[in-house]
Amino acid sequence: MKQVSTLFLKITVIIMGIPVLALCIFALPRLAKVAIEHAANGDTLGYIVLSILIVMYVATIPFYLALYQTLKLLSYIEKDQAFSQMSVIALKKIKNCAKTISGLYVVILPLVYIVAEWDDAPGLILLGMVIIGASFAVAVFASVLQRLLQKAIDIKEENDLTV
């Protein structure tokens, strides 16, 4: 049963990465092409959109690192090594990746506001805030799990020493 649930979670993690990869391969280059054309014509909005796209591409690096660490954590669970220091390290890396993503999107949110005002699209700001909130929630959740897991490991080691 445990193998089935971890397999399901692994497939879910992989499926989470596919839309971001598709976005990076198909949608963002098209937007970059249009932004470059605007920037070549001297339009400052083109430079703003290019800055946003660059940060979005940079944010995919910690996103995929976090997905990789999640897959490693699930493999530790499959091997009955969930209560190990390796799991704590994986959770710490997930937390740091989520904080990095949140920080990157906080930095570009004012630029997104400028684009949203120009294009009269307030949904862009909402989308940016959802990404910030979701990655911040992942960071908080990973931090709580990291602390709980570390305490459980400490208690287990203490019990092993007393017996």
Backbone hydrogen bonds, N-H to C=O, Kabsch-Sander energy under -0.5 kcal/mol:
donor,donor_aa,acceptor,acceptor_aa,energy
5,S,1,M,-2.1
6,T,2,K,-2.4
7,L,3,Q,-2.0
8,F,4,V,-2.4
9,L,5,S,-2.2
10,K,6,T,-2.5
11,I,7,L,-2.5
12,T,8,F,-2.2
13,V,9,L,-2.4
14,I,10,K,-2.3
15,I,11,I,-2.6
16,M,12,T,-1.8
17,G,13,V,-1.1
17,G,14,I,-0.5
18,I,14,I,-1.0
20,V,16,M,-0.6
21,L,17,G,-2.1
22,A,18,I,-2.6
23,L,19,P,-2.4
24,C,20,V,-2.3
25,I,21,L,-2.0
26,F,22,A,-2.9
27,A,22,A,-0.8
28,L,23,L,-2.7
30,R,26,F,-0.9
31,L,27,A,-2.1
32,A,28,L,-2.6
33,K,29,P,-2.2
34,V,30,R,-1.9
35,A,31,L,-2.6
36,I,32,A,-2.6
37,E,33,K,-1.8
38,H,34,V,-2.1
39,A,35,A,-2.6
40,A,36,I,-2.3
41,N,37,E,-1.2
42,G,39,A,-1.4
43,D,38,H,-2.4
44,T,42,G,-0.5
46,G,43,D,-0.9
47,Y,43,D,-0.8
48,I,44,T,-1.9
49,V,45,L,-2.6
50,L,46,G,-2.3
51,S,47,Y,-2.2
52,I,48,I,-2.1
53,L,49,V,-2.6
54,I,50,L,-2.4
55,V,51,S,-2.1
56,M,52,I,-2.2
57,Y,53,L,-2.4
58,V,54,I,-2.5
59,A,55,V,-2.4
60,T,56,M,-0.8
60,T,57,Y,-0.8
61,I,57,Y,-0.5
61,I,58,V,-1.1
63,F,59,A,-1.4
64,Y,60,T,-2.6
65,L,61,I,-2.1
66,A,62,P,-2.3
67,L,63,F,-2.0
68,Y,64,Y,-2.3
69,Q,65,L,-2.4
70,T,66,A,-2.1
71,L,67,L,-2.2
72,K,68,Y,-2.3
73,L,69,Q,-2.5
74,L,70,T,-2.3
75,S,71,L,-1.9
76,Y,72,K,-2.1
77,I,73,L,-1.9
78,E,74,L,-2.1
79,K,75,S,-1.7
80,D,77,I,-1.4
81,Q,76,Y,-3.2
84,S,82,A,-1.2
88,V,84,S,-1.3
89,I,85,Q,-2.2
90,A,86,M,-2.2
91,L,87,S,-2.4
92,K,88,V,-2.1
93,K,89,I,-2.3
94,I,90,A,-2.3
95,K,91,L,-2.5
96,N,92,K,-2.4
97,C,93,K,-2.4
98,A,94,I,-2.4
99,K,95,K,-2.3
100,T,96,N,-2.1
101,I,97,C,-2.4
102,S,98,A,-2.4
103,G,99,K,-2.5
104,L,100,T,-2.6
105,Y,101,I,-2.2
106,V,102,S,-1.8
107,V,103,G,-1.9
108,I,104,L,-1.6
109,L,105,Y,-0.9
112,V,108,I,-2.3
113,Y,109,L,-2.2
114,I,110,P,-1.8
115,V,111,L,-2.1
116,A,112,V,-2.7
117,E,113,Y,-2.4
118,W,114,I,-2.2
119,D,115,V,-2.7
120,D,116,A,-0.8
121,A,116,A,-2.2
124,L,121,A,-1.6
126,L,122,P,-1.5
127,L,123,G,-2.6
128,G,124,L,-2.3
129,M,125,I,-2.4
130,V,126,L,-2.2
131,I,127,L,-2.1
132,I,128,G,-2.1
133,G,129,M,-2.8
134,A,130,V,-2.9
135,S,131,I,-2.3
136,F,132,I,-2.2
137,A,133,G,-2.4
138,V,134,A,-2.2
139,A,135,S,-2.1
140,V,136,F,-2.5
141,F,137,A,-2.7
142,A,138,V,-2.7
143,S,139,A,-2.1
144,V,140,V,-2.4
145,L,141,F,-2.5
146,Q,142,A,-2.4
147,R,143,S,-2.2
148,L,144,V,-2.5
149,L,145,L,-2.7
150,Q,146,Q,-2.4
151,K,147,R,-2.4
152,A,148,L,-2.4
153,I,149,L,-2.4
154,D,150,Q,-2.4
155,I,151,K,-2.6
156,K,152,A,-2.4
157,E,153,I,-2.6
158,E,154,D,-2.2
159,N,155,I,-2.5
160,D,156,K,-2.2
161,L,157,E,-1.6
162,T,158,E,-1.4
163,V,159,N,-1.4
